Structures are given as C-alpha cells and as structure tokens.
Amino acid sequence: MTTNTTVVEPPPVAPAAARHPSGDKRFKILEVHMKKLQFKQDALIEVLHKAQELFGYLEDDVLIFVAHHLKLPPSRVYGVATFYHFFTLKPQGEHTCVVCMGTACYVKGADKVVAAVQNRLKIKAGETTADNKVSLLTARCIGACGIAPAVVFDGTVTPRQTPESTMEKINQWVKS
C-alpha cells in the first residue's frame, strides 16, 4: 500500500542583495521602477537616476540592489555610477557646486575657480563642508564647452565663471 504524500517546498529565499533588511520602502519603489522598465540592463542609467532621486546618493547597498535586479555585475553598476558626474556615492550638502574640468573649461580657468572655492570653504573637491552646507564637486566634462568655464550651482549650469563670480554665489550660501 502506497500513500500519496505531497512534499511542500518552502518558497525560494531571495538572495540577500534582493531583499533589504532595513525594510526601507524606497527599495520597493525602486524595484517597481525597474519592473516598469522590464529590468532591462540598458536602463541602468535611468534606474540609477531614480535611485539617487529616492536616496539622495548611491550608497553601496543601493548599487548592489540595482546590480542584482538588472542581472549586472556590481562592478559595471559601480563603474557607471562613478563615471557620470551627476551620480554621487556620498551624501551631498544642502547646496552643490560642480566645476567642469573639461579641456575648454580648464584652459579658461576652471582650476582657478576650484582653488578659490577650496580656499574659501576649506574643503577639497569631492568634499562637503562640516556644517553640510556646501559640497564642492568636479566633473570631467558637462558638455558646455561654448560657455567655458561652466559651473553647475544646485543643478543650474552657469556660464563663463570666474573665481570672483563663483565666490559671489558661494557667499550667498555661506554667510560668515
């Protein structure tokens, strides 16, 4: 006599990279966004934009989460996140100053603009002031060569900057 026994297997457990122990709802929102894009690897930049919009910056667990869901190596996701100037891996200040260091901007004095901001804020490029007021960033090129040197203040591209004109904006942000 044989008995029919049904073996019920537990549901597959998602890899650690797929679920997030914090329970942070932003991960679910990001996952829904990736689903809308059909988890296409070609949508990586768009997904990273959404992730940065949700989290403010791209920390390691976010990059791993994206890599897992798009079935990409983490090194590729990290490479894209570090290549483009509009992605950041660290929390940013209340205001951001991005100085283009492309050839046209550099030749027209971008290095002097960076030096002036560093001197005024007592930080280096890639850092944020201790009070989290201002982040100073540099970009390889923002594609605005015709208006060199260009500086991006809080997302707004500003043409033909000098150390003096840049300091006017920085001084509006930092009153001391």
C-alpha positions in Angstrom: 0.0 0.0 0.0 1.4 3.3 -1.0 0.4 6.6 0.3 0.5 9.8 -1.6 2.5 12.3 0.2 2.8 15.8 -1.0 6.0 17.5 -0.3 5.6 21.2 0.1 8.8 23.0 -0.5 9.3 26.4 1.1 9.3 29.4 -1.3 12.7 30.2 -2.6 14.6 32.7 -0.5 15.7 35.7 -2.3 19.5 36.4 -2.1 20.5 39.0 0.4 21.1 41.5 -2.3 17.5 41.2 -3.5 15.8 41.9 -0.2 16.7 44.7 2.1 16.8 44.1 5.8 16.0 47.7 6.7 12.5 47.3 5.2 13.1 50.7 3.6 10.1 51.4 1.3 12.4 53.2 -1.1 13.8 49.9 -2.2 10.3 48.7 -3.1 9.7 51.9 -5.1 13.0 51.4 -6.9 12.1 47.8 -7.7 8.7 48.9 -9.1 10.5 51.4 -11.3 12.9 48.7 -12.6 9.9 46.4 -13.2 8.3 49.2 -15.3 11.5 49.3 -17.3 11.3 45.5 -17.6 14.5 45.0 -15.7 16.4 45.9 -18.9 20.2 46.2 -18.4 20.1 49.1 -20.9 18.0 51.1 -18.4 20.9 51.2 -15.9 21.4 55.0 -16.1 17.7 55.7 -15.7 17.5 53.3 -12.8 20.5 55.0 -11.1 18.8 58.4 -11.6 15.7 57.1 -9.9 17.8 55.5 -7.1 19.6 58.8 -6.5 16.3 60.7 -6.5 15.0 58.3 -3.9 18.0 58.0 -1.6 19.9 61.3 -2.3 23.0 59.4 -3.2 24.1 56.0 -4.3 25.4 54.0 -1.3 26.8 50.5 -1.7 23.7 48.6 -0.8 21.7 50.5 -3.4 24.2 49.8 -6.1 24.2 46.1 -5.2 20.4 46.0 -5.1 20.3 47.5 -8.7 23.0 45.1 -9.9 21.1 42.1 -8.6 17.8 43.2 -10.1 19.2 44.1 -13.5 21.4 41.0 -13.5 24.6 43.0 -14.0 28.0 42.7 -12.3 28.3 45.1 -9.4 31.5 46.4 -10.9 29.6 47.6 -14.0 27.0 49.4 -11.9 29.7 51.0 -9.8 31.6 51.9 -13.0 28.6 53.7 -14.4 27.8 55.4 -11.1 31.4 56.7 -10.8 31.8 57.7 -14.5 29.0 60.2 -14.7 29.3 63.4 -12.7 25.6 63.6 -11.9 25.8 60.5 -9.7 27.3 60.7 -6.2 28.3 58.0 -3.8 28.3 60.2 -0.7 25.6 62.4 0.9 25.7 65.9 -0.5 25.5 69.2 1.2 22.4 71.5 1.1 24.0 73.2 -1.9 26.2 71.8 -4.6 28.9 73.5 -6.7 30.1 71.4 -9.6 33.0 72.8 -11.6 33.5 71.5 -15.1 37.2 70.4 -15.6 36.9 69.6 -19.3 39.6 70.9 -21.6 37.8 74.1 -22.7 36.8 74.9 -19.1 40.2 74.1 -17.7 42.0 76.2 -20.3 39.7 79.1 -19.5 40.4 79.0 -15.7 38.3 76.3 -14.1 41.3 75.3 -12.0 41.4 78.8 -10.5 37.6 78.6 -9.8 38.1 75.3 -7.9 41.1 76.8 -6.0 39.1 79.8 -4.9 36.2 77.7 -3.7 38.5 75.3 -1.8 40.3 78.2 -0.2 37.0 79.9 0.9 35.3 76.7 2.2 38.4 75.0 3.5 37.5 71.7 1.7 38.8 69.8 -1.3 36.9 68.8 -4.4 34.7 65.9 -3.6 34.1 67.0 0.0 31.3 68.7 1.9 31.7 71.5 4.5 31.5 70.3 8.1 28.1 72.0 8.5 26.8 70.1 5.4 26.0 73.4 3.8 28.0 73.1 0.5 29.5 70.3 -1.5 32.3 71.0 -4.0 32.5 68.6 -6.9 34.3 68.5 -10.2 33.1 66.9 -13.4 35.3 65.6 -16.3 33.1 67.5 -18.7 29.5 68.7 -18.7 29.3 69.3 -22.4 29.0 73.1 -22.2 32.3 74.0 -23.9 30.9 77.0 -25.6 30.2 78.7 -22.3 33.5 77.8 -20.6 34.3 77.8 -17.8 31.0 76.4 -16.6 29.9 75.8 -13.1 26.7 74.0 -12.0 25.1 75.6 -8.9 22.4 73.4 -7.4 21.7 71.9 -10.8 21.7 75.1 -12.8 24.5 75.5 -15.4 26.1 78.9 -15.1 28.3 80.2 -18.0 31.7 81.9 -18.1 32.5 81.8 -14.4 35.4 83.4 -12.7 36.7 82.9 -9.2 35.0 86.2 -8.3 31.6 85.4 -9.8 31.7 81.9 -8.3 32.5 83.4 -4.9 29.5 85.7 -5.1 27.3 82.6 -5.3 29.2 80.7 -2.6 29.0 83.7 -0.3 25.2 83.7 -0.7 25.1 80.2 0.6 27.7 80.6 3.4 27.2 83.7 5.5 30.3 84.0 7.7 
